[in-house]
Amino acid sequence: MKPFTTLTAIAAPLLRDNVDTDAIIPSREMRSVSKKGLADGLFAGWRYVAIGSREPQRDFVLNRPRYAGARILVSGANFGCGSSREHAVWALAEFGIRAVVAPSFNPIFQANCIANGVVPVLLGRDVVATIAAALEESASPHLTVDLDTQAVSLDHARAWHFEIDPDAREALLAGRDSIAQTLQLADQIAAFRARDAVARAWIYTSVERTGQAITGDPSS
């Protein structure tokens, strides 16, 4: 995944609490297990005038010309609640969203964000409301998310610190998903396997299956 350091971009305010994963990507829009082809279905129930349609709902925030090309989403509490579908983050990421600012996140959704290079920015409800209002009033609705300093800034004047798990921050800064994080320990893993192969050689010995039926009580 792409490293995230600092991003200054158009930020779209979607101030709704409890935006669930079925709103982010309705199940009818999930036609494969791939990370590709999901952006069109992002917020399909809100972005389009009817189910199955691709005619834009003009007043939906992501369809408004001032928020075209938004890469940051500002939303309400408990963002990403509902089912644990990772497609929700995949759809956001493919659409171009690199950070979501909210007062709170569903824990599974938050973990999925980190695993896919989307920064979950936690700020107080009042701060989020202030940012959303400023974006609506600004002629240029841009926001800066600086993961290195853990700060969100508006108009290069107002700034707010946010907390994030140190391991999550490191992974996002480096652009490493959980597999890549594990591979950082490849040498230690190989050394352990070499020692373990000596101590417990029987574990590493291939055993041929004879095909003979198992006898006796299977519950014993």
C-alpha positions in Angstrom: 0.0 0.0 0.0 1.1 3.6 -0.5 2.9 5.3 2.4 1.0 8.2 4.0 3.0 11.2 5.4 1.2 14.5 4.8 -1.8 15.2 2.6 -3.3 18.5 1.7 -6.5 18.0 -0.3 -10.2 18.8 -0.7 -12.1 17.5 2.3 -15.8 16.7 2.0 -18.0 17.1 5.1 -20.5 14.2 5.6 -21.7 15.0 9.1 -23.8 12.0 9.8 -23.5 9.7 12.9 -23.5 5.9 12.5 -22.6 5.8 8.8 -22.6 2.0 8.4 -20.7 -0.1 6.0 -23.8 -0.9 4.0 -24.2 2.8 3.4 -20.5 3.1 2.4 -20.8 0.2 0.0 -24.2 -1.5 -0.3 -24.1 -5.3 -0.6 -25.7 -5.1 -4.1 -22.6 -3.3 -5.2 -20.2 -6.0 -4.1 -19.9 -8.3 -7.1 -16.5 -9.8 -6.4 -13.9 -10.2 -3.7 -11.5 -7.9 -5.6 -10.4 -4.5 -4.4 -11.1 -3.1 -7.8 -14.4 -1.9 -9.3 -16.0 -0.7 -6.1 -15.6 3.1 -6.4 -18.7 3.5 -8.5 -20.7 1.8 -5.7 -19.4 4.0 -2.9 -22.3 5.6 -1.1 -24.5 4.3 -4.0 -27.7 4.7 -1.9 -26.9 8.4 -1.4 -24.9 9.3 -4.5 -27.5 8.2 -7.1 -31.2 9.0 -7.5 -32.4 5.4 -7.4 -31.2 1.8 -6.8 -29.4 0.6 -9.9 -29.1 4.1 -11.3 -25.9 6.0 -12.0 -27.7 9.3 -12.2 -26.1 11.6 -9.6 -28.1 12.8 -6.6 -27.1 16.5 -7.1 -27.2 17.5 -3.4 -25.1 14.6 -2.1 -21.8 16.1 -0.9 -19.5 14.0 -3.1 -21.5 15.1 -6.2 -21.2 18.8 -5.4 -18.7 20.5 -7.7 -16.8 22.2 -4.8 -15.9 18.8 -3.4 -14.9 17.1 -6.7 -11.8 15.1 -6.2 -12.1 15.0 -2.4 -9.5 12.8 -0.8 -10.4 13.5 2.8 -13.8 12.7 4.3 -15.1 14.5 7.5 -17.9 12.6 9.2 -19.8 11.8 12.4 -19.4 9.4 15.3 -19.2 5.7 15.0 -18.2 5.8 11.3 -18.0 2.4 9.7 -20.3 0.6 12.0 -22.4 -2.4 10.9 -21.0 -5.4 9.1 -17.2 -6.0 9.1 -17.0 -5.9 5.3 -13.5 -4.8 4.2 -15.1 -3.7 0.9 -16.1 -0.5 2.6 -12.5 0.6 3.0 -11.6 -0.7 -0.4 -14.4 1.4 -2.0 -13.2 4.5 -0.2 -9.6 3.9 -1.1 -10.4 3.3 -4.8 -12.5 6.4 -4.9 -9.4 8.3 -3.7 -10.1 8.8 0.0 -6.9 8.6 2.0 -8.1 9.9 5.4 -11.4 9.9 7.3 -11.8 12.4 10.1 -14.5 11.5 12.8 -15.1 11.6 16.5 -15.1 7.8 16.6 -14.9 4.7 14.4 -16.1 1.1 14.6 -13.0 -0.8 15.8 -13.1 -3.4 12.9 -13.5 -0.6 10.3 -10.7 1.3 11.9 -8.4 -1.7 11.7 -9.4 -2.2 8.0 -8.5 1.4 7.3 -5.0 1.0 8.7 -4.6 -2.3 6.8 -5.4 -0.5 3.5 -3.6 2.8 3.8 -6.5 5.0 4.9 -5.8 7.1 8.0 -8.6 7.1 10.6 -8.2 10.5 12.3 -9.9 10.8 15.7 -10.9 14.3 16.8 -13.5 15.6 19.2 -17.1 16.1 18.1 -16.9 19.8 18.5 -13.6 20.0 16.5 -15.1 17.9 13.7 -18.1 20.2 13.6 -15.9 23.3 13.5 -13.9 21.8 10.6 -17.0 20.8 8.7 -18.5 24.3 9.1 -15.3 25.9 7.9 -15.1 23.7 4.9 -18.6 24.6 3.9 -17.8 28.3 4.2 -14.4 28.2 2.6 -13.8 29.2 -1.0 -11.2 26.4 -1.1 -12.3 23.5 1.1 -8.9 22.0 1.8 -7.6 20.3 4.9 -4.2 19.0 5.8 -3.6 15.7 7.6 0.0 15.4 8.8 0.5 11.9 10.1 4.2 12.5 11.0 3.3 15.2 13.5 -0.2 13.8 14.1 -2.0 17.1 13.3 -4.9 18.3 11.2 -4.8 21.9 10.0 -7.2 24.2 8.4 -6.2 27.2 6.3 -2.6 26.8 7.6 -3.9 28.7 10.7 -5.9 26.4 13.0 -4.4 23.0 13.9 -5.5 20.1 16.1 -3.5 17.2 17.4 -4.9 13.6 17.0 -3.9 10.3 18.7 -3.2 7.1 16.8 -1.8 3.8 17.8 2.0 3.9 17.4 2.2 0.6 15.5 -0.6 1.8 13.2 1.1 5.1 12.6 4.4 3.3 11.7 2.6 1.0 9.3 0.8 3.9 7.5 4.0 6.0 7.3 5.9 3.1 5.8 3.1 1.9 3.6 3.3 -1.6 5.1 0.2 -3.8 5.5 0.1 -6.6 8.0 1.9 -9.1 5.7 4.7 -6.6 5.0 4.9 -5.9 8.7 5.4 -9.6 9.4 8.0 -9.9 6.7 10.1 -7.3 8.5 10.8 -10.2 10.9 11.7 -12.7 8.2 15.2 -13.2 9.5 14.0 -13.9 13.0 11.3 -16.2 11.8 13.9 -18.1 9.7 16.3 -18.4 12.6 13.5 -19.7 14.9 12.5 -22.3 12.3 16.1 -23.5 12.0 16.3 -23.9 15.8 12.9 -25.5 16.0 13.7 -28.0 13.2 16.6 -29.3 15.4 14.6 -29.3 18.7 11.4 -30.8 17.2 12.4 -32.5 14.0 9.3 -34.6 13.9 7.1 -31.6 13.2 9.0 -31.0 9.9 8.9 -34.6 8.7 6.4 -35.3 6.0 4.0 -38.1 6.8 2.4 -40.0 4.0 -1.3 -40.6 4.4 -1.9 -44.4 4.1 -5.6 -44.0 3.4 -6.5 -46.5 6.1 -9.7 -46.0 7.9 -9.6 -44.6 11.4 -11.0 -47.0 13.9 -12.3 -46.5 17.4 -14.5 -43.8 19.0 -13.7 -40.5 17.2 -14.7 -38.6 20.2 -12.1 -40.3 22.5 
